[in-house]
Amino acid sequence: MIKVVAKANYYEDKVEDVVNLYEELVKETRKEDGCISYSLFKDTKDPSILTMIEEWESQEALDLHIKSSHFTTIVPIISKFRKSSELNIYELVL
């Protein structure tokens, strides 16, 4: 199992736009083979920080997701509204 934690800080006046874009991405991604979970979270202390937490059956499933049309279309738009980001990919150990 692979877990992805993608955290980003967005421009405050663009958070609503970003969430709307993520809505389509989440909807389409959850239909993908190998997607266990795919959810967007908002920081409770700073609403401009959004974190996508994903679980995938395998690295291969994640690789296919990154090449999907919805990912390659929506993510570049979302990235324009980011101040900063951090991406961590984890492999299940125990």
C-alpha positions as CSV (number, residue, x, y, z in Angstrom):
1,M,0.0,0.0,0.0
2,I,1.1,3.5,-0.8
3,K,0.0,6.6,1.1
4,V,0.4,10.1,-0.3
5,V,0.2,13.3,1.8
6,A,0.1,16.4,-0.4
7,K,0.0,19.6,1.7
8,A,-0.2,23.1,0.2
9,N,-0.7,26.6,1.3
10,Y,-3.0,28.6,-1.0
11,Y,-3.7,32.3,-1.5
12,E,-6.5,33.1,0.9
13,D,-8.7,34.6,-1.8
14,K,-8.4,31.5,-4.0
15,V,-9.2,28.7,-1.5
16,E,-12.8,28.4,-2.6
17,D,-11.8,28.2,-6.3
18,V,-9.2,25.5,-5.4
19,V,-11.8,23.4,-3.4
20,N,-14.1,23.6,-6.4
21,L,-11.4,22.3,-8.7
22,Y,-10.5,19.5,-6.2
23,E,-14.2,18.5,-6.2
24,E,-13.9,17.2,-9.8
25,L,-10.5,15.7,-9.2
26,V,-11.7,13.8,-6.2
27,K,-14.8,12.6,-7.9
28,E,-12.9,11.2,-10.9
29,T,-10.0,9.8,-8.9
30,R,-12.2,7.8,-6.6
31,K,-13.4,5.8,-9.7
32,E,-9.8,4.7,-10.6
33,D,-8.6,1.1,-10.2
34,G,-6.3,0.9,-7.2
35,C,-7.6,4.0,-5.4
36,I,-8.4,3.0,-1.8
37,S,-9.1,6.5,-0.6
38,Y,-8.7,10.1,-1.9
39,S,-9.8,12.9,0.4
40,L,-9.1,16.6,0.8
41,F,-8.7,18.1,4.3
42,K,-8.6,21.7,5.5
43,D,-6.4,22.7,8.4
44,T,-8.5,23.6,11.5
45,K,-6.3,26.6,12.4
46,D,-5.5,27.9,8.9
47,P,-8.1,27.4,6.2
48,S,-5.6,28.4,3.5
49,I,-3.8,25.1,4.1
50,L,-5.3,22.1,2.3
51,T,-4.0,18.6,2.4
52,M,-4.9,15.7,0.1
53,I,-4.5,12.3,1.8
54,E,-4.5,9.4,-0.6
55,E,-4.2,5.6,-0.3
56,W,-3.3,3.5,-3.3
57,E,-3.0,-0.3,-3.7
58,S,0.3,0.0,-5.4
59,Q,2.9,2.4,-6.9
60,E,1.7,1.3,-10.3
61,A,-1.9,2.5,-9.5
62,L,-0.5,5.9,-8.3
63,D,1.6,6.2,-11.5
64,L,-1.5,5.6,-13.6
65,H,-3.4,8.3,-11.6
66,I,-0.6,10.8,-12.2
67,K,-1.0,10.2,-15.9
68,S,-4.8,10.4,-15.9
69,S,-6.5,13.1,-18.0
70,H,-8.3,14.6,-14.9
71,F,-5.0,14.8,-13.0
72,T,-3.0,16.3,-15.9
73,T,-5.8,18.8,-16.6
74,I,-6.8,20.0,-13.1
75,V,-3.6,19.9,-11.1
76,P,-1.7,22.4,-13.2
77,I,-4.6,24.9,-12.7
78,I,-4.6,24.2,-8.9
79,S,-0.9,24.8,-8.7
80,K,-1.2,28.4,-9.9
81,F,-3.0,29.2,-6.7
82,R,-0.4,27.7,-4.4
83,K,2.0,29.7,-2.2
84,S,4.0,26.6,-1.2
85,S,3.6,22.8,-1.1
86,E,5.0,19.6,0.3
87,L,4.6,16.1,-1.1
88,N,5.4,12.9,0.8
89,I,4.9,9.4,-0.5
90,Y,4.9,6.6,2.0
91,E,5.2,2.8,1.6
92,L,3.5,0.6,4.2
93,V,6.1,-1.0,6.5
94,L,4.0,-2.8,9.2
